[in-house]
Amino acid sequence: MARRSKTTTRTASKRAEPATRAAWLRTRRARRLWGGLWRGLWRGLVGLGAVVLVLIILYSVVNPPTTPYILSEWFRQGTIKRQWVALEDMSPQMARSVVAAEDANFCLHWGFDIKAIKAALNEGANRGASTLTQQVVKNVFLWQGRSWPRKALEALLTPVVEMIWSKRRIVEVYLNVAETGTGIFGAEAAAQAYFRTSAAKLSARQAALIAAALPDPKRRNPAKPSRFLRKRAAAITQGAETIEADGRAVCFED
């Protein structure tokens, strides 16, 4: 009986060995597969980061031919209005109005306005805190929306743009890629569409009306301003005069 028991145990052990080895091989293959996937993902992210860095450096001197959002609107509508104009060929009122409206402390920070962020946290969703640099990063390199992945990438890229681009370049790019109406992008296209003039000839009031419409350009019409838009434009005009007087416009003006 003892011999039969030992023989049975040995036989069972021999049968278990292939099963154990097969399970070990499956585990090893799974680990290799997941390891390969993670390495591929990491290499892809590094490669994508390198491409974005090259574009940031390139766009510091070369005008972006388009943006993801402009392309999406072009596909959706079939046509867009946009014409690149150098900052020196625009009315200085345009740059001052946009900075006064969107980021009055633009010349005082390096991509993030901490005071505005704190105020936004205290006031909730009714107040925005994105700087011009953050908006340029979103418009030129990322996608629209308020998803956390986009916000995280925006937070990573904003300091890089601030380090490589001049403040003047940031304003120039913003004024050429920002949506200023349905199918309308940039200050020049807005000036022509709403006031039948060029960005170089915009008055202080016209520039302020365009800037006032920026948070919601598809619903706000600078050529037919509502009472709210007129009041907002008047406040922006005063703000533009203030930042010129106190030196907060010096970083983007000649």
C-alpha atoms as a printed R data frame, in Angstrom:
    type eleno elety resid chain resno       x       y       z
1   ATOM     1    CA   MET     A     1   0.000   0.000   0.000
2   ATOM     2    CA   ALA     A     2   2.838   2.373   0.866
3   ATOM     3    CA   ARG     A     3   4.505   1.678  -2.476
4   ATOM     4    CA   ARG     A     4   1.259   2.304  -4.362
5   ATOM     5    CA   SER     A     5   0.781   5.604  -2.477
6   ATOM     6    CA   LYS     A     6   4.265   6.796  -3.345
7   ATOM     7    CA   THR     A     7   3.808   5.810  -6.984
8   ATOM     8    CA   THR     A     8   0.498   7.685  -7.151
9   ATOM     9    CA   THR     A     9   2.077  10.790  -5.615
10  ATOM    10    CA   ARG     A    10   4.947  10.737  -8.085
11  ATOM    11    CA   THR     A    11   2.572  10.309 -11.008
12  ATOM    12    CA   ALA     A    12   0.422  13.232  -9.844
13  ATOM    13    CA   SER     A    13   3.533  15.352  -9.335
14  ATOM    14    CA   LYS     A    14   4.740  14.600 -12.861
15  ATOM    15    CA   ARG     A    15   1.326  15.540 -14.253
16  ATOM    16    CA   ALA     A    16   1.327  18.819 -12.290
17  ATOM    17    CA   GLU     A    17   4.743  19.900 -13.563
18  ATOM    18    CA   PRO     A    18   3.620  20.695 -17.161
19  ATOM    19    CA   ALA     A    19   0.590  22.605 -15.874
20  ATOM    20    CA   THR     A    20   2.750  24.626 -13.497
21  ATOM    21    CA   ARG     A    21   5.260  25.364 -16.244
22  ATOM    22    CA   ALA     A    22   2.488  26.419 -18.642
23  ATOM    23    CA   ALA     A    23   1.091  28.808 -16.034
24  ATOM    24    CA   TRP     A    24   4.557  30.242 -15.441
25  ATOM    25    CA   LEU     A    25   5.060  30.733 -19.177
26  ATOM    26    CA   ARG     A    26   1.690  32.495 -19.483
27  ATOM    27    CA   THR     A    27   2.583  34.830 -16.622
28  ATOM    28    CA   ARG     A    28   5.965  35.567 -18.149
29  ATOM    29    CA   ARG     A    29   4.448  36.307 -21.552
30  ATOM    30    CA   ALA     A    30   1.846  38.598 -19.972
31  ATOM    31    CA   ARG     A    31   4.552  40.500 -18.120
32  ATOM    32    CA   ARG     A    32   6.572  40.873 -21.315
33  ATOM    33    CA   LEU     A    33   3.477  42.056 -23.172
34  ATOM    34    CA   TRP     A    34   2.582  44.669 -20.558
35  ATOM    35    CA   GLY     A    35   6.210  45.714 -20.275
36  ATOM    36    CA   GLY     A    36   6.376  46.202 -24.028
37  ATOM    37    CA   LEU     A    37   3.152  48.195 -24.023
38  ATOM    38    CA   TRP     A    38   4.371  50.502 -21.247
39  ATOM    39    CA   ARG     A    39   7.721  50.992 -22.980
40  ATOM    40    CA   GLY     A    40   5.944  51.760 -26.241
41  ATOM    41    CA   LEU     A    41   3.616  54.207 -24.511
42  ATOM    42    CA   TRP     A    42   6.519  55.915 -22.769
43  ATOM    43    CA   ARG     A    43   8.517  56.196 -25.999
44  ATOM    44    CA   GLY     A    44   5.444  57.572 -27.749
45  ATOM    45    CA   LEU     A    45   4.948  60.219 -25.070
46  ATOM    46    CA   VAL     A    46   8.619  61.187 -25.173
47  ATOM    47    CA   GLY     A    47   8.470  61.416 -28.959
48  ATOM    48    CA   LEU     A    48   5.312  63.525 -28.844
49  ATOM    49    CA   GLY     A    49   6.895  65.794 -26.248
50  ATOM    50    CA   ALA     A    50   9.935  66.236 -28.479
51  ATOM    51    CA   VAL     A    51   7.718  67.172 -31.435
52  ATOM    52    CA   VAL     A    52   5.826  69.741 -29.352
53  ATOM    53    CA   LEU     A    53   9.102  71.208 -28.075
54  ATOM    54    CA   VAL     A    54  10.379  71.549 -31.642
55  ATOM    55    CA   LEU     A    55   7.133  73.287 -32.632
56  ATOM    56    CA   ILE     A    56   7.375  75.673 -29.682
57  ATOM    57    CA   ILE     A    57  10.902  76.624 -30.722
58  ATOM    58    CA   LEU     A    58   9.899  76.871 -34.388
59  ATOM    59    CA   TYR     A    59   6.825  79.013 -33.713
60  ATOM    60    CA   SER     A    60   8.892  81.471 -31.732
61  ATOM    61    CA   VAL     A    61  10.092  82.772 -35.118
62  ATOM    62    CA   VAL     A    62   7.762  81.158 -37.692
63  ATOM    63    CA   ASN     A    63   4.053  81.941 -37.806
64  ATOM    64    CA   PRO     A    64   1.843  78.900 -37.075
65  ATOM    65    CA   PRO     A    65   0.165  77.974 -40.379
66  ATOM    66    CA   THR     A    66  -2.947  76.799 -38.545
67  ATOM    67    CA   THR     A    67  -4.130  75.334 -35.226
68  ATOM    68    CA   PRO     A    68  -6.123  72.223 -34.264
69  ATOM    69    CA   TYR     A    69  -9.233  74.302 -33.544
70  ATOM    70    CA   ILE     A    70  -8.973  76.345 -36.746
71  ATOM    71    CA   LEU     A    71  -8.682  73.090 -38.697
72  ATOM    72    CA   SER     A    72 -11.714  71.611 -36.948
73  ATOM    73    CA   GLU     A    73 -13.769  74.730 -37.700
74  ATOM    74    CA   TRP     A    74 -12.618  74.659 -41.311
75  ATOM    75    CA   PHE     A    75 -13.749  71.039 -41.651
76  ATOM    76    CA   ARG     A    76 -17.042  71.829 -39.918
77  ATOM    77    CA   GLN     A    77 -17.901  75.015 -41.812
78  ATOM    78    CA   GLY     A    78 -15.999  74.558 -45.044
79  ATOM    79    CA   THR     A    79 -14.412  78.007 -44.842
80  ATOM    80    CA   ILE     A    80 -12.848  80.409 -42.368
81  ATOM    81    CA   LYS     A    81 -11.672  84.026 -42.380
82  ATOM    82    CA   ARG     A    82  -8.128  84.574 -41.174
83  ATOM    83    CA   GLN     A    83  -5.197  86.756 -42.205
84  ATOM    84    CA   TRP     A    84  -1.907  86.924 -40.340
85  ATOM    85    CA   VAL     A    85  -0.753  90.432 -39.457
86  ATOM    86    CA   ALA     A    86   2.423  91.305 -37.558
87  ATOM    87    CA   LEU     A    87   1.925  93.053 -34.234
88  ATOM    88    CA   GLU     A    88   3.671  96.196 -35.461
89  ATOM    89    CA   ASP     A    89   1.091  96.406 -38.258
90  ATOM    90    CA   MET     A    90  -1.832  96.454 -35.820
91  ATOM    91    CA   SER     A    91  -3.218  99.387 -33.912
92  ATOM    92    CA   PRO     A    92  -1.565  99.424 -30.467
93  ATOM    93    CA   GLN     A    93  -5.094  99.778 -29.102
94  ATOM    94    CA   MET     A    94  -5.801  96.190 -30.118
95  ATOM    95    CA   ALA     A    95  -3.009  94.648 -28.064
96  ATOM    96    CA   ARG     A    96  -3.711  96.877 -25.065
97  ATOM    97    CA   SER     A    97  -7.421  96.090 -25.172
98  ATOM    98    CA   VAL     A    98  -6.874  92.331 -25.304
99  ATOM    99    CA   VAL     A    99  -4.350  92.380 -22.471
100 ATOM   100    CA   ALA     A   100  -6.585  94.639 -20.370
101 ATOM   101    CA   ALA     A   101  -9.556  92.348 -20.986
102 ATOM   102    CA   GLU     A   102  -7.927  88.930 -20.683
103 ATOM   103    CA   ASP     A   103  -4.755  89.280 -18.610
104 ATOM   104    CA   ALA     A   104  -4.051  92.727 -17.151
105 ATOM   105    CA   ASN     A   105  -0.976  91.461 -15.277
106 ATOM   106    CA   PHE     A   106   0.481  89.803 -18.372
107 ATOM   107    CA   CYS     A   107   3.778  91.687 -18.088
108 ATOM   108    CA   LEU     A   108   4.133  90.824 -14.400
109 ATOM   109    CA   HIS     A   109   3.922  87.019 -14.421
110 ATOM   110    CA   TRP     A   110   5.620  84.073 -16.097
111 ATOM   111    CA   GLY     A   111   2.611  82.205 -17.428
112 ATOM   112    CA   PHE     A   112   0.363  81.905 -14.382
113 ATOM   113    CA   ASP     A   113  -1.449  84.684 -12.525
114 ATOM   114    CA   ILE     A   114  -1.539  83.367  -8.956
115 ATOM   115    CA   LYS     A   115  -3.824  86.152  -7.718
116 ATOM   116    CA   ALA     A   116  -6.321  85.445 -10.496
117 ATOM   117    CA   ILE     A   117  -6.202  81.717  -9.731
118 ATOM   118    CA   LYS     A   118  -6.961  82.354  -6.051
119 ATOM   119    CA   ALA     A   119  -9.805  84.691  -6.978
120 ATOM   120    CA   ALA     A   120 -11.215  82.083  -9.375
121 ATOM   121    CA   LEU     A   121 -11.095  79.419  -6.671
122 ATOM   122    CA   ASN     A   122 -12.934  81.714  -4.277
123 ATOM   123    CA   GLU     A   123 -15.564  82.757  -6.812
124 ATOM   124    CA   GLY     A   124 -16.006  79.393  -8.517
125 ATOM   125    CA   ALA     A   125 -16.872  78.880 -12.176
126 ATOM   126    CA   ASN     A   126 -18.040  82.464 -12.654
127 ATOM   127    CA   ARG     A   127 -14.491  83.710 -13.011
128 ATOM   128    CA   GLY     A   128 -11.706  82.606 -15.314
129 ATOM   129    CA   ALA     A   129  -8.008  82.629 -14.497
130 ATOM   130    CA   SER     A   130  -6.301  81.639 -17.746
131 ATOM   131    CA   THR     A   131  -3.507  83.959 -18.814
132 ATOM   132    CA   LEU     A   132  -2.805  84.928 -22.409
133 ATOM   133    CA   THR     A   133   0.063  82.439 -22.443
134 ATOM   134    CA   GLN     A   134  -2.198  79.617 -21.300
135 ATOM   135    CA   GLN     A   135  -4.727  80.527 -23.977
136 ATOM   136    CA   VAL     A   136  -2.023  80.553 -26.652
137 ATOM   137    CA   VAL     A   137  -0.840  77.109 -25.528
138 ATOM   138    CA   LYS     A   138  -4.405  75.803 -25.690
139 ATOM   139    CA   ASN     A   139  -5.166  77.411 -29.049
140 ATOM   140    CA   VAL     A   140  -1.921  76.528 -30.843
141 ATOM   141    CA   PHE     A   141  -0.843  73.176 -29.388
142 ATOM   142    CA   LEU     A   142  -3.835  71.543 -27.687
143 ATOM   143    CA   TRP     A   143  -7.580  71.130 -28.061
144 ATOM   144    CA   GLN     A   144 -10.613  72.974 -26.719
145 ATOM   145    CA   GLY     A   145 -12.572  71.920 -23.655
146 ATOM   146    CA   ARG     A   146 -12.035  71.754 -19.914
147 ATOM   147    CA   SER     A   147 -10.803  68.198 -19.471
148 ATOM   148    CA   TRP     A   148  -8.166  67.523 -16.832
149 ATOM   149    CA   PRO     A   149  -5.697  65.953 -19.315
150 ATOM   150    CA   ARG     A   150  -5.774  69.137 -21.404
151 ATOM   151    CA   LYS     A   151  -5.371  71.333 -18.343
152 ATOM   152    CA   ALA     A   152  -2.421  69.218 -17.178
153 ATOM   153    CA   LEU     A   153  -0.681  69.513 -20.559
154 ATOM   154    CA   GLU     A   154  -1.438  73.237 -20.616
155 ATOM   155    CA   ALA     A   155   0.198  73.617 -17.201
156 ATOM   156    CA   LEU     A   156   3.295  71.757 -18.443
157 ATOM   157    CA   LEU     A   157   3.673  73.690 -21.698
158 ATOM   158    CA   THR     A   158   2.894  77.206 -20.442
159 ATOM   159    CA   PRO     A   159   6.244  77.746 -18.638
160 ATOM   160    CA   VAL     A   160   8.086  76.362 -21.673
161 ATOM   161    CA   VAL     A   161   6.422  78.884 -23.988
162 ATOM   162    CA   GLU     A   162   7.166  81.680 -21.511
163 ATOM   163    CA   MET     A   163  10.848  80.691 -21.456
164 ATOM   164    CA   ILE     A   164  11.247  80.461 -25.236
165 ATOM   165    CA   TRP     A   165   8.893  83.125 -26.595
166 ATOM   166    CA   SER     A   166   9.011  86.833 -25.889
167 ATOM   167    CA   LYS     A   167   5.976  88.514 -24.353
168 ATOM   168    CA   ARG     A   168   5.522  90.412 -27.586
169 ATOM   169    CA   ARG     A   169   5.490  87.169 -29.564
170 ATOM   170    CA   ILE     A   170   2.852  85.673 -27.267
171 ATOM   171    CA   VAL     A   171   0.549  88.657 -27.831
172 ATOM   172    CA   GLU     A   172   1.184  88.583 -31.584
173 ATOM   173    CA   VAL     A   173   0.329  84.901 -31.916
174 ATOM   174    CA   TYR     A   174  -2.729  85.287 -29.697
175 ATOM   175    CA   LEU     A   175  -4.071  88.141 -31.821
176 ATOM   176    CA   ASN     A   176  -3.732  85.999 -34.947
177 ATOM   177    CA   VAL     A   177  -5.186  82.678 -33.764
178 ATOM   178    CA   ALA     A   178  -7.902  83.674 -31.275
179 ATOM   179    CA   GLU     A   179 -11.465  83.018 -32.388
180 ATOM   180    CA   THR     A   180 -13.176  86.373 -32.909
181 ATOM   181    CA   GLY     A   181 -16.450  85.179 -34.414
182 ATOM   182    CA   THR     A   182 -18.095  82.264 -36.194
183 ATOM   183    CA   GLY     A   183 -15.461  81.178 -38.693
184 ATOM   184    CA   ILE     A   184 -13.434  84.318 -37.922
185 ATOM   185    CA   PHE     A   185  -9.947  84.130 -36.420
186 ATOM   186    CA   GLY     A   186  -7.556  86.908 -35.513
187 ATOM   187    CA   ALA     A   187  -7.736  90.674 -35.178
188 ATOM   188    CA   GLU     A   188  -7.363  91.424 -38.893
189 ATOM   189    CA   ALA     A   189 -10.268  89.212 -39.950
190 ATOM   190    CA   ALA     A   190 -12.381  90.650 -37.122
191 ATOM   191    CA   ALA     A   191 -11.594  94.238 -38.114
192 ATOM   192    CA   GLN     A   192 -12.605  93.533 -41.696
193 ATOM   193    CA   ALA     A   193 -15.715  91.527 -40.817
194 ATOM   194    CA   TYR     A   194 -17.146  93.872 -38.181
195 ATOM   195    CA   PHE     A   195 -15.867  97.338 -39.050
196 ATOM   196    CA   ARG     A   196 -14.741  97.093 -42.698
197 ATOM   197    CA   THR     A   197 -11.296  98.310 -41.816
198 ATOM   198    CA   SER     A   198  -7.874  96.840 -41.076
199 ATOM   199    CA   ALA     A   199  -6.379  95.966 -37.707
200 ATOM   200    CA   ALA     A   200  -3.964  98.855 -38.241
201 ATOM   201    CA   LYS     A   201  -6.807 101.380 -38.325
202 ATOM   202    CA   LEU     A   202  -8.911 100.151 -35.415
203 ATOM   203    CA   SER     A   203 -10.010 102.845 -32.988
204 ATOM   204    CA   ALA     A   204  -9.825 102.383 -29.229
205 ATOM   205    CA   ARG     A   205 -13.575 101.679 -29.086
206 ATOM   206    CA   GLN     A   206 -13.494  99.178 -31.948
207 ATOM   207    CA   ALA     A   207 -10.533  97.323 -30.444
208 ATOM   208    CA   ALA     A   208 -12.291  97.230 -27.072
209 ATOM   209    CA   LEU     A   209 -15.471  95.825 -28.638
210 ATOM   210    CA   ILE     A   210 -13.507  93.016 -30.305
211 ATOM   211    CA   ALA     A   211 -11.748  92.266 -27.010
212 ATOM   212    CA   ALA     A   212 -15.064  92.341 -25.133
213 ATOM   213    CA   ALA     A   213 -16.472  89.670 -27.441
214 ATOM   214    CA   LEU     A   214 -13.549  87.250 -27.001
215 ATOM   215    CA   PRO     A   215 -14.929  85.128 -24.152
216 ATOM   216    CA   ASP     A   216 -17.955  84.208 -26.292
217 ATOM   217    CA   PRO     A   217 -17.226  85.303 -29.890
218 ATOM   218    CA   LYS     A   218 -19.935  83.183 -31.505
219 ATOM   219    CA   ARG     A   219 -22.678  84.938 -29.541
220 ATOM   220    CA   ARG     A   220 -21.278  88.453 -29.187
221 ATOM   221    CA   ASN     A   221 -21.198  90.751 -32.196
222 ATOM   222    CA   PRO     A   222 -18.865  93.775 -31.942
223 ATOM   223    CA   ALA     A   223 -20.638  95.419 -34.890
224 ATOM   224    CA   LYS     A   224 -24.015  95.171 -33.135
225 ATOM   225    CA   PRO     A   225 -23.081  95.347 -29.467
226 ATOM   226    CA   SER     A   226 -25.603  94.666 -26.749
227 ATOM   227    CA   ARG     A   227 -25.849  96.938 -23.734
228 ATOM   228    CA   PHE     A   228 -23.654  94.534 -21.790
229 ATOM   229    CA   LEU     A   229 -21.039  94.475 -24.551
230 ATOM   230    CA   ARG     A   230 -20.958  98.287 -24.725
231 ATOM   231    CA   LYS     A   231 -20.440  98.537 -20.953
232 ATOM   232    CA   ARG     A   232 -17.761  95.859 -21.062
233 ATOM   233    CA   ALA     A   233 -15.981  97.639 -23.933
234 ATOM   234    CA   ALA     A   234 -16.032 100.933 -22.010
235 ATOM   235    CA   ALA     A   235 -14.397  99.211 -19.032
236 ATOM   236    CA   ILE     A   236 -11.789  97.645 -21.317
237 ATOM   237    CA   THR     A   237 -10.989 101.044 -22.846
238 ATOM   238    CA   GLN     A   238 -10.296 102.402 -19.365
239 ATOM   239    CA   GLY     A   239  -8.249  99.317 -18.539
240 ATOM   240    CA   ALA     A   240  -6.171  99.737 -21.694
241 ATOM   241    CA   GLU     A   241  -5.419 103.331 -20.740
242 ATOM   242    CA   THR     A   242  -4.480 102.212 -17.229
243 ATOM   243    CA   ILE     A   243  -1.997  99.512 -18.259
244 ATOM   244    CA   GLU     A   244  -0.381 101.939 -20.692
245 ATOM   245    CA   ALA     A   245  -0.042 104.583 -17.982
246 ATOM   246    CA   ASP     A   246   1.287 102.321 -15.214
247 ATOM   247    CA   GLY     A   247   3.766 100.414 -17.393
248 ATOM   248    CA   ARG     A   248   1.943  97.090 -17.641
249 ATOM   249    CA   ALA     A   249   1.999  97.325 -21.434
250 ATOM   250    CA   VAL     A   250   5.729  97.877 -21.804
251 ATOM   251    CA   CYS     A   251   6.628  94.201 -22.311
252 ATOM   252    CA   PHE     A   252   4.731  93.896 -25.598
253 ATOM   253    CA   GLU     A   253   5.082  97.398 -27.022
254 ATOM   254    CA   ASP     A   254   8.052  98.832 -28.916
